[in-house]
């Protein structure tokens, strides 16, 4: 854990049964310390359910020790690292888009396919009078009785 705070690590292969930590707590401690580092769980048939639970809580994937070979382990690590890079790039792009939308002087909103408001920029919030975050789900499509 100390190493993670000092060095950049590309990925972590974690065995859930360690001498000083065991079970899902092992994953939770690591995930807290390295939430942006891909974590692959190394499990076995006896603790496969636990490995699946770690994936539900944020691990990228799990591998059963009996299935690891010179192909599957490097491939799983490479996939986890690439997936993390894609997620980080997507997050950064979304943040840039939100900054841009909130910086322009026009009101911008978008809806889902059903016509429910999914986003309003700051100007649109001011124009509509809707409080930030309170417009979600407001439907802008006319009701059939309005025709």
N, C-alpha and C positions, 0 to 999 in steps of 0.2 A: 504494500500500500504506500509506503514511503517513497518508493521508486516512482510511482505514478505521479506523485506531486512534483517531482524534480525533473523528470524526463518526459519527452513526448513518446508515447507508445502507440503503435499502429493497431494492435489488437491484443486481447487477452484470452488465453485458453484456461478455463477455470474448472478445477475438480471440486465438487461440492463437499467432499469428505476429506477435510484437512485436519491435521492433528490439533490445531488451535481454534478451528472454526468448522462447523458442520451444518449442512442443510441450507435452507433458503436464506438464513442469516448471512452465510458466507457470500452469497450473491448480493444481497442487499447492501452489505458493507462495501463491497467492491463497486457496485453501481453508484452508490453515493459518492465515492471518491473519484470515479472515472465515468461519469454519465455519458460523456461524448466519445468514449472509446468503445469500439465494437467488442462485445464479450461473447465468446463461444463457450458453451458448457460441455464439459467432458463427463459423460455419464456411463451407466451400464444398465442392463435390464432391470436390476433391482431398484434403481433410483430414477428410472426414465420418467415417471410421473413428476418427480421433483424437478428434473431438467426441463420438462414442458412448462411447469409453473414458473421457472426462471425466465423462460422465453416470453410468457405472458406478462411478466413484470419488467421486460426491457432487454433481456439478452437477445442477441441477434439470431442465434440458432443453438442447437445442441448436436453433439455427435456421440454415438455409442462407441466405447473403446474397442469393442469387437469388430467394428466396421471401419476403423481408421487404417489407412494404408498410405503409401507414398503419393497417391493421387487425391484421395478424398480430403485429407487434412489441408494440404496447400490450397486446394480449390475452395474449401469452406472458408479458410482465412482470407483468401483473395476476394471472395464474394462479399464477406462481411465488411472488409475495408472499402471496397467499391460502393457498397450500399450506403455506408456511413458518409462517404464523400458526396454521393448523390443527394442524400437527405440534407446535408449541410449546405450544398449549393442551392437546393430548392428553397430552404429556409431563408438564405441570404437574398435570393431573388424575390421572394415574397415580401421580405422586409423592405427592399428597395422600392418595390411597387407601392407598398403602403405609404412610404415616405413621399413618393412622387404624388400619389393621389391626394395626400393630405396637404401638399404644398401648393397645388394649383388653386386658382381663384374661382373655379367653377364648381358647382355642386355635382357630385358623382355618386350614383348609387347603382347597384346591380341586384338582380333578382335571380332566384333559381327558376327552373323551368315551369314551376307552378305559379310564378308571379309573386312569391314571398321575398321580401327584402332580405338580402343576405349581407349587404355591406352599404354603408353610407360614409362618405368622407366628412371631414369637419364642416365644410361649407354646406353640404347637404343637410347635416344635422341642424345647423343654424337656420337654414331656409325652411325646413319642415317643422322645427321646434321639437323634434323627437330627441329625447335624452340619449347620450352616448350608450350604445349597446341595448337600447330599449326598442329599436325598430325591428329586430329580428323576428321574422314570421309575419310581419304586417303584409297583407296581400294587396297588391296594387292592381290586379285584374278586376275588371267590372264583373259584378254578379250577373247571372243570366237574367235576373229580374230587371236589370238596368237597361236592357235592350228594348 
